[in-house]
Amino acid sequence: MLRTLEEALVEAVEQAKQVGKQRNFKQSVELIMNLRDIDLKKPENRIYELVELPHGRGDKYAKICIIAGPTLATEAKKIPEVDRVIEREELEALVGNKRLAKKIASQYDFFLVEPAMMGLAAKALGAALGGRGKRPQPIPQGTSLVDLVRSLKKSIVINVRKNPQAMCLIGTEGMDSRMLAENAAAVISKIVEKLERRFRNIQSIYVKRTMGEPVKVEIREF
């Protein structure tokens, strides 16, 4: 009897936790998906998806930067989960400062931008973010900023644009293996939705710890 994908993921996660030396820091657990028969030269075949992990990212919370005008910036500064707030004057100073723009782009996972400042944000940080596979995200009008930030704290981005491979964090090694497996399953499901031939476009799936060896998810049929 064939195992379910989740059962195979649980087994692979358990093995990944044991492979390699134990470290004196809490390692991330990562998912690797190798895709096949996909022409990434065609923009429509590239994948950029945001996934909120059902059980969060463990201790590896996403870092969030909010770019906003005075009113929204004041609101953002009151949210403990927001890591940085950039207002118009600081953003304008970033235009043309490639070094600082690259530094900021590398420090945060998500950049939420007030719609009225999207043009300026793209001018100041667009190139630096694009080089890291990141995108400024407009804050939808009427949305709860607190809820949006808390959702992003538990989220990851899938970005397949140059190589037919998707890699992302699914949590940390201290998390329950089934929770990690369910996080992985949520990511896999999101990717499969975007593939023309669905699971037939998946060549192989692995899980690994930061410093560990990849462990293949052994399942014959999805």
C-alpha positions in Angstrom: 0.0 0.0 0.0 1.4 3.3 -1.0 2.0 5.9 1.7 0.5 9.4 1.5 2.8 12.3 0.8 2.5 13.6 4.3 3.6 10.2 5.7 6.6 10.2 3.4 7.4 13.8 4.5 7.2 12.9 8.2 9.7 10.0 7.6 12.1 12.2 5.6 12.0 15.0 8.2 12.8 12.5 11.0 15.7 11.2 9.0 16.9 14.7 8.2 17.0 15.6 11.9 19.4 12.7 12.5 21.7 13.1 9.5 25.0 14.9 10.1 26.5 16.4 13.3 24.5 18.2 15.9 25.3 21.9 16.0 25.3 24.4 18.9 22.5 26.4 17.3 19.0 25.6 16.2 19.1 24.7 12.5 16.5 25.5 10.0 14.7 22.7 8.1 14.4 23.3 4.4 12.4 21.9 1.5 14.0 21.3 -1.9 11.9 20.5 -5.0 13.5 19.7 -8.3 11.2 20.4 -11.2 11.3 19.1 -14.8 10.0 19.8 -18.3 9.5 23.5 -17.5 10.7 26.2 -19.8 11.7 29.1 -17.5 12.6 31.3 -20.5 8.9 31.9 -20.7 7.7 34.3 -18.0 4.4 32.5 -17.6 6.2 29.4 -16.4 8.1 31.2 -13.6 6.7 30.9 -10.1 6.5 33.6 -7.4 4.2 32.6 -4.6 3.7 33.6 -1.0 2.8 30.8 1.4 1.7 31.1 5.0 3.0 28.0 6.8 0.2 26.3 8.8 2.5 25.9 11.8 4.7 29.0 11.3 8.5 29.2 10.8 9.6 28.1 14.2 12.1 30.5 15.7 13.0 31.8 12.2 10.3 34.5 12.0 10.3 36.6 8.9 11.6 40.1 9.2 9.3 42.8 8.0 10.0 46.4 6.8 7.1 48.8 6.3 7.4 51.8 4.0 4.7 54.3 4.7 3.6 57.9 5.1 3.2 59.6 8.5 -0.3 58.2 9.5 0.4 54.5 8.5 4.0 54.7 9.8 2.7 55.7 13.2 0.4 52.8 13.2 3.1 50.4 12.1 5.5 51.6 14.8 3.0 50.4 17.4 3.1 46.8 16.1 5.7 44.8 17.9 6.2 42.3 15.0 7.3 45.1 12.6 11.1 45.2 12.5 11.5 48.5 10.7 9.5 51.5 9.4 10.9 53.7 6.6 9.2 57.0 6.0 9.3 59.2 2.9 12.3 61.3 3.8 14.5 58.2 4.5 13.2 56.5 1.4 14.1 59.6 -0.8 17.6 59.5 0.7 18.0 55.9 -0.6 17.5 56.9 -4.2 20.8 56.5 -5.9 22.5 55.0 -2.8 23.0 51.5 -4.1 25.2 50.3 -1.3 22.7 51.2 1.4 19.7 50.0 -0.6 21.4 46.5 -1.0 22.1 46.4 2.8 18.4 47.1 3.6 17.2 44.7 1.0 19.3 41.9 2.5 18.1 42.6 6.1 14.4 42.0 5.7 12.2 39.3 4.2 9.2 41.3 3.3 8.7 44.9 2.3 5.1 46.2 2.8 4.5 49.6 1.0 1.7 52.1 1.3 0.3 52.3 -2.3 1.0 56.0 -2.6 4.7 55.3 -2.1 5.1 52.3 -4.4 6.7 54.4 -7.2 9.3 55.9 -4.9 9.9 52.5 -3.2 10.5 50.9 -6.6 12.9 53.7 -7.5 14.9 53.5 -4.3 14.9 49.7 -3.6 13.5 48.0 -6.7 16.9 46.9 -8.2 18.3 45.8 -4.8 15.2 43.8 -4.0 14.9 42.3 -7.5 18.5 41.0 -7.3 17.5 39.0 -4.2 14.3 37.7 -5.6 12.2 40.0 -3.4 9.3 42.3 -4.3 7.8 45.3 -2.6 4.2 44.5 -1.7 1.5 47.1 -1.7 -0.6 47.3 1.5 -4.2 46.6 0.4 -6.6 49.5 1.2 -8.8 48.7 4.2 -6.7 45.8 5.3 -5.8 45.1 9.0 -2.1 45.9 9.1 -1.7 43.9 12.3 -3.2 40.8 10.7 -1.2 41.2 7.6 2.1 41.5 9.5 1.3 38.5 11.7 0.5 36.4 8.7 3.8 37.4 6.9 5.7 36.5 10.1 4.8 32.9 9.4 5.2 33.0 5.6 7.8 32.1 3.1 8.2 33.0 -0.6 8.6 30.4 -3.4 10.6 31.9 -6.3 11.4 29.8 -9.4 12.8 32.1 -12.1 16.2 30.9 -13.3 16.7 27.3 -12.2 14.0 24.6 -12.1 14.3 24.2 -8.4 12.2 25.5 -5.5 13.9 25.9 -2.1 12.5 27.3 1.1 12.5 27.1 4.9 9.7 25.1 6.4 10.6 25.6 10.1 13.3 24.7 12.6 14.6 21.4 13.9 13.0 21.8 17.3 9.5 21.6 15.8 7.4 18.5 15.8 8.1 16.4 12.7 4.4 16.2 11.6 4.1 20.0 11.8 7.1 20.4 9.6 5.7 17.8 7.2 2.4 19.7 7.1 4.3 22.9 6.4 6.1 21.2 3.6 2.9 19.8 2.2 1.4 23.3 2.1 4.3 24.5 0.0 4.2 21.5 -2.3 0.5 22.0 -2.9 1.0 25.7 -3.8 3.7 24.8 -6.3 1.7 22.0 -7.8 -1.2 24.4 -8.5 1.1 26.4 -10.7 2.5 23.5 -12.7 1.0 22.7 -16.1 1.3 18.9 -15.5 1.0 19.2 -11.8 2.9 16.4 -10.0 4.3 15.1 -13.3 6.5 18.3 -13.4 8.1 17.3 -10.1 11.3 15.3 -10.5 12.2 14.9 -6.8 11.7 16.3 -3.3 14.2 16.5 -0.5 14.3 17.9 3.1 17.4 18.9 5.0 18.7 20.8 8.0 20.8 23.9 7.4 24.1 22.0 7.9 22.8 18.5 7.1 22.6 16.2 4.1 19.5 16.2 1.9 17.1 13.3 2.6 14.9 12.2 -0.3 11.1 12.0 0.2 10.6 8.4 -0.8 7.2 8.0 -2.4 6.4 6.3 -5.7 3.2 8.0 -6.6 1.7 11.4 -5.6 
